[in-house]
Amino acid sequence: MIGEEDRLAAKPGIAPESGSRRRIIPAAGWFWAVAAVFFWGVMFPVGDLLLKEGSMPPASVGAFRYLLAAPILFAVGICTRGWRAMLPHGARDWFAVSALGLVGTALMAQFLFEAQRTIAPVNASLMEAYVPMQVLVLSFLGGTKISLREAASVAAGFAGSLLVLKALDGSGFRLGAISLGDLMAFLSGLCWAVYTAWGRGAAKRMGGLAFAAWTMLWGGVWLALGQFAAGKPPVPPATRLEWGCMAFLAIFPTCISFLGWNEAQKDVSLAHLSFMEYFPPVVAAMTGVAFFGETVTRWQWLGLAVILWSARLQIPRPAARKTGA
């Protein structure tokens, strides 16, 4: 799946390098990818502060996050592209934005914010590190062969995750340290893996801005409808802390990160985007330590390093150029 996506994503007029299948990735693609993962990393300690110091339930946090962010993206898109350019292209795209709005935004946010009620930000941020492994498994289930290098990457990433979760340290395995919150973070990552793997086509057809706006809108609607159906209407922000955190979540890790991720998908291969998913846990750990008084053990830092190394294994080495007289 990854190889085919990369081939289809190649820009006309940009020829692959001699002796390899590499293509030139525009600087804009990397800029958007880095911006997305940076703000996602900061999101975890901010979300932790909101959920543990505020009174909003997780579903309400997710609903207002998206319902505040979607109009911003629609306004930007209509002003810069016109309202027709913001519409999905036919029944296939309408279905994609509603379905991925349910799975990739609503359920992803619900699982994530439920997890953050009980676990540390660095543990919750592992939802990002799980995604490359989950995308690889989805690819395998879809019929793609997995190389030994990719299998080693998955194994290393899993080992690093156990270190960060404190289920593995110098004294051995401590599987009792894995909690329900950690499972929620894993399920949140799985929802995002589905969004990443299945949303590439729609994002390229519609453009990253329109795709992000519609999936956010649907995500907020699904979360709100779920709360009304449960007899518990969404709870809006009430304090300065809640409004400040919600404003940050709506603008930076939602508007900028979702837009950046979907824009990056037009130029950056799925393999390279999967690699970028390993950086939010590092950003979350450093932000939590620097600004929110969080502590990270040396075994957790080792786990983050192992996760980054496993990510590097997922990037295929370019074929050597042939030289000759």
RAWOWO-V119041 format. One line per field, one symbol per residue. ss: DSSP state (H for helix, E for strand, C for the rest). phi: phi as a letter, one per 30 degrees, with the letter a starting at -180 (. if undefined). A space follows every 50 residues. Layout:
# RAWOWO-V119041
ss->???
phi->???
This chain:
# RAWOWO-V119041
ss->CHHHHHHHHCCCCCCCCCCCCCCCCCHHHHHHHHHHHHHHHHHHHHHHHH HHHCCCCHHHHHHHHHHHHHHHHHHHHHHHHCCHHHCCCCHHHHHHHHHH HHHHHHHHHHHHHHHHCCCCHHHHCHHHHHHHHHHHHHHHHCCCCCCHHH HHHHHHHHHHHHHHCCCEECCEECHHHCCHHHHHHHHHHHHHHHHHHHCH HHHHHHCHHHHHHHHHHHHHHHHHHHHHHCCCCCCCCCCHHHHHHHHHHH HHHHHHHHHHHHHHCCCCCHHHHHHHCCHHHHHHHHHHHHHCCCCCCHHH HHHHHHHHHHHHHHCCCCCCCCCCC
phi->.dddddddddddicddddiacdbdceddddedddddddddddeddddddd dcccbddeddedddeddddedddddddddcbjdddcdecjdddddddddd ddddcddedddddddddbbdedddddedddeeddddddddddjddcdddd dddddddddddddddidbadcjdbddddcddddddddddddddddddccd ddddddjeddddddddedddddddddddddibeecdebcdeddddddddd dddcedddddddddddbcdddddeeddddeddddddddddcbidcbdddd ddddddddddddddddddddddcad
